[in-house]
Amino acid sequence: MTHVPLILQPVQFRSVTAKNRIVVSPMCQYSAVDGLGQDWHVQNLGAKAFGGPGIVFTEATHVSPDARITNGCLGLWNDAHEAFLTRLASMIIQAGAVPAMQIAHAGRKASSWEPWLGDGFNAPGVNSGWLPVAPSALAFSPDRPTPHALTVSEIAAITADFAASTARARRAGFKIIEIHAAHGYLLHSFLSPVSNHRTDSYGGSLQHRARLLMEVIDAVRSKWPTDLPLFVRLSCVDWIEGGLTIEDSVQIGKWLKARGDVDLIDCSSGGASPAQKITSIHPGYQVPFAEALRHQAGIATGAVGMIRTADHAAEIIANGRADLVFVARALLADPGWPRRVAAALGHPFIDPPQYLRATPA
Ligand SMILES: Cc1cc2nc3c(=O)[nH]c(=O)nc-3n(C[C@H](O)[C@H](O)[C@H](O)COP(=O)(O)O)c2cc1C
């Protein structure tokens, strides 16, 4: 037997051990009803959990009704949501993976249509739409309504919503929580100078723009035990002149490392503005961000974005470019992708035991 590639070896964050370093990246399904998950969510994440990844993330799970991206987005603000997510977490554990939740607030991109309806939004009062909130009264795109610029007390209420959802996530049995601070949603919109034009202590310098993220981390950590890991997803660059740069993100990474209560940064990019220009989208195009933060900020990172082959995924981990590989679309196409990766790397696994008679692909 050859040496087991690092990507297939267990990894530990605080008290939590994942059986390998392949992660089901958060993927919205736009199929919840009033924030409540349905059979769809059980079969969708069930298929992925039984495909063999180490960690399975829920889709972005929103902290209040107005925090949702669409009317169909998942939420965690009431007892029914908590009961449903308890079942989901238990199912993921039964499949041998670590249940992880991404918690989120959509900010100025809230009240959007489900993507299969097109790139539109529900105006306030139309089709249950509402007015989104943002750091500044700047619309995401010219066709959208100008969002409400949050007051300091409204910001504090949102931070409290993050804490309340975290307490529910813990009770539901999740073992990792990830704060969504990427893709133009609320926390990223505060970080980015493109969307944050505030002149108070939440705007201006990078330190001020990062204040809300730090306050949300404090709030989440106040309800999340120290033996459980906390991840943060960042958009490491905005791909737009005057937007966030990798240098800014390395600085944020250093701050998060210095806090000592954040375990990993999941390194994505983009989403702050429709004016973004991604110079080249190719396999692994965001991996250099994970590599930069890992080496320059000294914090564990996750790589994500167009990672589709076994060799590529294994290379990222083996060469120390990231600690985890997050995969989204390859898993939509094939929930058995982790199983196939293991076979391609020469270390097929046959588990759970119920699948003992399956022939490795
Ligand atoms: C259907 C779909 C839904 C997504 N929903 C989320 C989400 O809820 N939260 C998030 O941070 N990223 C979300 N993403 C982004 C993915 O997590 C991932 O970062 C992106 O698709 C790039 O990885 P990939 O090339 O492996 O697909 C979504 C992507 C897809 C395809």
The ligand as a Tripos MOL2 file, in Angstrom:
@<TRIPOS>MOLECULE
LIG
   31    33     1     0     0
SMALL
NO_CHARGES

@<TRIPOS>ATOM
      1 C1        -25.7500   26.1710   -6.4930 C.3       1 LIG1
      2 C2        -24.7030   26.9240   -5.7250 C.ar      1 LIG1
      3 C3        -25.0490   27.5260   -4.5290 C.ar      1 LIG1
      4 C4        -24.0680   28.1870   -3.7640 C.ar      1 LIG1
      5 N1        -24.3980   28.6820   -2.5330 N.ar      1 LIG1
      6 C5        -23.4250   29.1640   -1.7290 C.ar      1 LIG1
      7 C6        -23.6840   29.4820   -0.3690 C.ar      1 LIG1
      8 O1        -24.7670   29.2380    0.1600 O.2       1 LIG1
      9 N2        -22.6810   30.0240    0.3480 N.ar      1 LIG1
     10 C7        -21.4340   30.2380   -0.1760 C.ar      1 LIG1
     11 O2        -20.5520   30.7260    0.5240 O.2       1 LIG1
     12 N3        -21.1660   29.9000   -1.4500 N.ar      1 LIG1
     13 C8        -22.1090   29.3500   -2.2220 C.ar      1 LIG1
     14 N4        -21.7930   28.9290   -3.4790 N.ar      1 LIG1
     15 C9        -20.3900   29.0010   -3.9160 C.3       1 LIG1
     16 C10       -19.6910   27.6640   -3.6790 C.3       1 LIG1
     17 O3        -19.6610   27.3320   -2.3010 O.3       1 LIG1
     18 C11       -18.2650   27.6960   -4.2490 C.3       1 LIG1
     19 O4        -17.5320   28.6600   -3.5440 O.3       1 LIG1
     20 C12       -18.2290   28.0240   -5.7440 C.3       1 LIG1
     21 O5        -19.2460   27.3400   -6.4560 O.3       1 LIG1
     22 C13       -16.8710   27.6680   -6.3540 C.3       1 LIG1
     23 O6        -16.5780   26.3010   -6.1560 O.3       1 LIG1
     24 P1        -16.7950   25.1860   -7.3450 P.3       1 LIG1
     25 O7        -15.9880   25.6570   -8.5180 O.co2     1 LIG1
     26 O8        -16.2850   23.9110   -6.7390 O.co2     1 LIG1
     27 O9        -18.2410   25.1440   -7.6840 O.co2     1 LIG1
     28 C14       -22.7490   28.2860   -4.2580 C.ar      1 LIG1
     29 C15       -22.4300   27.7030   -5.4990 C.ar      1 LIG1
     30 C16       -23.3820   27.0060   -6.2140 C.ar      1 LIG1
     31 C17       -22.9640   26.3410   -7.5010 C.3       1 LIG1
@<TRIPOS>BOND
     1     1     2 1
     2     2     3 ar
     3     2    30 ar
     4     3     4 ar
     5     4     5 ar
     6     4    28 ar
     7     5     6 ar
     8     6     7 ar
     9     6    13 1
    10     7     8 2
    11     7     9 ar
    12     9    10 ar
    13    10    11 2
    14    10    12 ar
    15    12    13 ar
    16    13    14 ar
    17    14    15 1
    18    14    28 ar
    19    15    16 1
    20    16    17 1
    21    16    18 1
    22    18    19 1
    23    18    20 1
    24    20    21 1
    25    20    22 1
    26    22    23 1
    27    23    24 1
    28    24    25 2
    29    24    26 1
    30    24    27 1
    31    28    29 ar
    32    29    30 ar
    33    30    31 1
@<TRIPOS>SUBSTRUCTURE
     1 LIG1         1 GROUP 0 **** ****
